[in-house]
């Protein structure tokens, strides 16, 4: 497998496909979705193009695959973005036409369950982008977080290097999308804590791979879209983050333990670990409970890496997961992790 290549970028005025490869949640929660579409038009100058399943809950895997094909095959569409994630995109993967997509490379933006499609595009030879869906990031109440908006703009329109920055303020507490008053004010945030570095005595540069840990676990169990030749991951940068399902520290350790047994962890030179989401509607943790959960997850990661990759450079609490803001990171693209300078640079 040759390294993935960057597809051509859109320009303001171009059309961008908005698809729901996982769940058609725009049909249930139109408020954040419509706000996200409005921002694509007004703030980024792009014209959203919807498809048959974009607002359809319960769409079949075949119908969702057809929308993916239509989005990539349309020569007037210059980029593709997911509305949101879900939990069954893995059922769509076997129905995709790899040659059609390879022949029509476009930037794709998504995360969470879209880890499936990110991994698929990586195996197809296309650099994609982890982060910035329509409903959660573009549809954020009040305004987009400045770091999200800036990194998305750079990833959409620019080429070359972009330096990531720790968030000065962040949040993981959500509000009810069905309540119109949710969108009348800024969400409450709390002070940032910066990044935490481990084995930061070196500079690492490599291509990225990974995504949502729970989805990677499913892909590994199903043996789907993991590179057959693991050497393509050698020296790369592993991206990992956990979802609103908030897996326990033991679950995180077991997934990483199995990745280690499979020989995956030792392939990478650095790990960027997304800030843990510590609150969700079903588990509304207090600040103290959330801090304990995050510490438990961090120790689980360290425990696994001490076993399988003790020298790996690690950066914790990078803002690219299920928290806000969400930095966009190229998937299969170049990432430089400069330990001595405490700097992370991506190439868009």
BALO-972626 format. One line per field, with one value per residue (C-alpha): x, y, z. Coordinates in steps of 0.02 Angstrom, whole numbers, padded with zeros to 5 digits, always signed. Layout:
x (X_...) $
y (Y_...) $
z (Z_...) $
% end
This chain:
x (+00000_+00067_+00043_-00125_-00123_-00210_-00362_-00389_-00464_-00628_-00639_-00770_-00921_-00902_-01031_-01002_-01096_-01181_-01212_-01268_-01169_-01218_-01376_-01500_-01510_-01541_-01718_-01742_-01645_-01661_-01605_-01417_-01419_-01497_-01380_-01232_-01291_-01312_-01134_-01067_-01150_-01117_-00952_-00866_-00949_-00992_-01157_-01219_-01292_-01406_-01446_-01589_-01534_-01458_-01615_-01680_-01670_-01661_-01597_-01530_-01343_-01369_-01457_-01320_-01186_-01278_-01269_-01083_-01058_-01164_-01068_-00897_-00949_-01027_-00893_-00978_-00957_-00783_-00789_-00894_-00942_-01040_-01191_-01148_-01094_-01197_-01162_-01177_-01075_-00975_-01125_-01101_-00918_-00943_-01061_-00941_-00862_-00678_-00631_-00767_-00706_-00523_-00559_-00648_-00545_-00618_-00585_-00700_-00734_-00806_-00768_-00843_-00931_-00858_-00694_-00758_-00755_-00593_-00507_-00586_-00521_-00349_-00346_-00407_-00261_-00352_-00307_-00465_-00499_-00545_-00665_-00794_-00966_-01115_-01224_-01101_-00966_-01044_-01210_-01136_-01250_-01200_-01052_-00925_-00779_-00640_-00513_-00636_-00683_-00502_-00438_-00587_-00558_-00374_-00412_-00547_-00456_-00270_-00121_+00036_+00072_-00046_+00001_-00124_-00150_-00219_-00391_-00398_-00578_-00670_-00829_-00904_-01076_-01213_-01383_-01549_-01552_-01742_-01754_-01745_-01677_-01519_-01466_-01496_-01334_-01157_-01132_-01043_-00857_-00717_-00532_-00415_-00280_-00156_-00078_+00013_+00170_+00254_+00422_+00435_+00622_+00610_+00529_+00414_+00342_+00230_+00063_-00088_-00209_-00336_-00496_-00632_-00568_-00735_-00754_-00575_-00614_-00760_-00655_-00520_-00647_-00727_-00556_-00612_-00507_-00353_-00205_-00153_+00026_+00051_+00218_+00125_+00091_+00275_+00334_+00161_+00056_-00088_-00248_-00364_-00516_-00669_-00852_-01003_-01024_-00883_-00800_-00724_-00538_-00539_-00627_-00499_-00357_-00429_-00445_-00268_-00206_-00280_-00204_-00038_-00058_-00095_+00067_-00014_+00047_+00232_+00212_+00181_+00306_+00180_+00004_-00113_-00248_-00404_-00475_-00594_-00778_-00832_-01016_-01168_-01356_-01357_-01205_-01208_-01048_-00999_-00832_-00752_-00827_-00773_-00595_-00587_-00652_-00523_-00382_-00439_-00437_-00264_-00194_-00271_-00183_-00017_-00035_-00058_+00082_+00203_+00174_+00184_+00264_+00352_+00454_+00309_+00287_+00113_+00013_-00145_-00296_-00279_-00445_-00499_-00627_-00804_-00771_-00777_-00675_-00630_-00469_-00468_-00327_-00281_-00312_-00172_-00089_+00072_+00079_+00235_+00246_+00389_+00417_+00556_+00457_+00289_+00217_+00100_+00096_-00016_-00006_-00170) $
y (+00000_+00171_+00316_+00405_+00563_+00727_+00756_+00927_+01060_+01152_+01341_+01461_+01450_+01262_+01129_+01016_+00852_+00831_+00647_+00539_+00377_+00323_+00400_+00519_+00626_+00787_+00721_+00712_+00868_+00998_+01147_+01110_+01037_+01190_+01303_+01200_+01215_+01403_+01420_+01316_+01443_+01606_+01577_+01460_+01508_+01329_+01265_+01109_+00968_+00844_+00665_+00543_+00480_+00639_+00671_+00492_+00389_+00201_+00211_+00046_+00019_+00006_+00174_+00256_+00177_+00244_+00420_+00402_+00346_+00490_+00617_+00557_+00529_+00701_+00810_+00970_+00918_+00963_+00897_+00784_+00808_+00698_+00769_+00670_+00495_+00347_+00165_+00051_+00124_-00036_-00115_+00008_-00032_-00197_-00109_+00028_+00034_+00063_+00094_+00227_+00319_+00299_+00374_+00524_+00575_+00714_+00782_+00695_+00765_+00663_+00576_+00457_+00317_+00397_+00317_+00175_+00284_+00370_+00200_+00145_+00300_+00273_+00098_+00171_+00291_+00453_+00572_+00619_+00733_+00682_+00809_+00945_+00871_+00979_+00956_+00957_+01078_+01186_+01182_+01232_+01351_+01534_+01521_+01394_+01377_+01485_+01342_+01228_+01362_+01408_+01231_+01182_+01331_+01287_+01104_+01146_+01277_+01278_+01165_+01155_+01155_+01209_+01217_+01148_+01242_+01188_+01257_+01400_+01348_+01187_+01091_+00918_+00956_+00954_+01036_+00977_+00997_+00986_+01145_+01305_+01403_+01295_+01396_+01568_+01577_+01514_+01347_+01352_+01312_+01287_+01333_+01226_+01122_+01114_+00955_+00824_+00751_+00583_+00532_+00706_+00703_+00683_+00743_+00621_+00646_+00519_+00484_+00470_+00326_+00282_+00371_+00330_+00189_+00099_+00097_+00040_-00105_-00155_-00142_-00250_-00381_-00385_-00379_-00234_-00090_-00127_-00119_-00294_-00237_-00162_-00091_+00055_+00114_+00108_+00270_+00345_+00445_+00353_+00455_+00390_+00464_+00396_+00436_+00487_+00303_+00337_+00165_+00116_+00119_-00071_-00069_+00055_-00052_-00211_-00132_-00065_-00230_-00321_-00193_-00227_-00415_-00391_-00296_-00129_-00020_-00049_+00016_+00195_+00323_+00440_+00439_+00588_+00549_+00655_+00739_+00616_+00658_+00642_+00694_+00636_+00640_+00461_+00495_+00676_+00668_+00804_+00890_+00778_+00619_+00674_+00707_+00532_+00456_+00549_+00497_+00316_+00321_+00400_+00266_+00130_+00203_+00215_+00038_-00034_+00067_+00020_-00160_-00140_+00027_+00098_+00224_+00299_+00487_+00524_+00685_+00682_+00798_+00852_+00930_+00819_+00701_+00710_+00870_+01051_+01125_+00998_+01020_+00945_+00821_+00744_+00556_+00474_+00644_+00705_+00749_+00811_+00792_+00898_+00847_+00969_+01116_+01047_+01077_+00978_+01024_+00945_+00956_+00996) $
z (+00000_-00048_+00075_+00056_-00050_-00015_-00128_-00208_-00093_-00120_-00140_-00073_-00187_-00214_-00170_-00020_+00006_+00175_+00210_+00356_+00336_+00512_+00585_+00504_+00660_+00560_+00541_+00729_+00779_+00641_+00747_+00758_+00584_+00501_+00599_+00536_+00356_+00377_+00439_+00294_+00179_+00269_+00359_+00236_+00073_+00029_-00041_+00051_-00054_+00036_-00012_+00011_+00182_+00253_+00359_+00364_+00523_+00495_+00317_+00254_+00235_+00047_+00039_+00140_+00030_-00123_-00051_-00019_-00199_-00266_-00163_-00222_-00403_-00430_-00513_-00453_-00270_-00205_-00025_+00086_+00268_+00387_+00478_+00635_+00690_+00750_+00788_+00636_+00493_+00489_+00398_+00255_+00221_+00126_+00006_-00047_-00220_-00184_-00365_-00385_-00230_-00276_-00447_-00370_-00218_-00111_+00064_+00188_+00362_+00506_+00670_+00799_+00700_+00544_+00599_+00488_+00332_+00383_+00395_+00231_+00142_+00218_+00143_-00022_-00030_+00015_+00157_+00253_+00402_+00579_+00651_+00622_+00585_+00539_+00694_+00839_+00783_+00647_+00740_+00908_+01006_+01007_+00890_+00834_+00952_+00880_+00875_+00784_+00659_+00624_+00601_+00493_+00380_+00363_+00328_+00200_+00098_+00136_+00106_+00209_+00395_+00534_+00717_+00841_+01005_+01174_+01211_+01336_+01375_+01337_+01380_+01379_+01452_+01320_+01311_+01238_+01049_+01050_+01156_+01051_+01200_+01190_+01038_+01111_+01212_+01222_+01311_+01477_+01467_+01592_+01592_+01489_+01570_+01427_+01359_+01462_+01382_+01413_+01337_+01263_+01228_+01039_+00878_+00789_+00616_+00529_+00452_+00566_+00592_+00726_+00780_+00904_+01013_+01025_+00835_+00810_+00928_+00816_+00658_+00737_+00793_+00621_+00536_+00425_+00357_+00463_+00342_+00288_+00285_+00457_+00405_+00324_+00503_+00555_+00632_+00623_+00744_+00827_+00858_+00995_+01081_+01170_+01143_+01246_+01289_+01412_+01417_+01583_+01611_+01605_+01435_+01368_+01433_+01356_+01184_+01191_+01262_+01113_+00994_+01077_+01061_+00877_+00854_+00818_+00961_+00932_+00754_+00808_+00870_+00952_+01023_+01027_+01154_+01142_+01296_+01379_+01377_+01558_+01550_+01454_+01482_+01547_+01657_+01716_+01818_+01939_+01908_+02038_+01963_+01789_+01848_+01923_+01762_+01656_+01774_+01766_+01576_+01572_+01687_+01577_+01425_+01516_+01583_+01408_+01332_+01470_+01416_+01226_+01181_+01334_+01235_+01137_+01147_+01216_+01221_+01327_+01318_+01137_+01084_+00939_+01015_+01082_+01179_+01122_+01036_+00906_+00810_+00635_+00609_+00440_+00440_+00343_+00329_+00407_+00592_+00682_+00871_+00938_+01118_+01166_+01096_+01159_+00985_+00872_+00688_+00556_+00368_+00281) $
% end
